Amino acid sequence: MAKFVLIPEAQGDIFFERVSKVYGPSDCLKISDGLILIHSMSELTADQVVSRIDAENGVALKDLNIRYVLFSVTSYQGWHMNSMWTWLNSKGI
């Protein structure tokens, strides 16, 4: 089980649509247009997550010509909205 954060440079709605199609609404959370959290039970690396999103959507994320970065999350700290902390806690993070 692994957690990831996807940070698209623009058009976060497009990225969220593609991610939620693959992981479903309970395993992804859109914090803002530029921040999407992903919980994966099978993929352990960022490369595996991108490969699955690409395969299940038929078009590679890089081919959208929108820059993005995907990070694996191992720990976190900060101050943000309660729904984010609730989601993270529900995923065992």
Helices and strands as residue ranges (DSSP letters): E 2-8, H 12-23, E 28-32, E 35-40, H 46-57, G 61-64, E 68-73, H 82-90
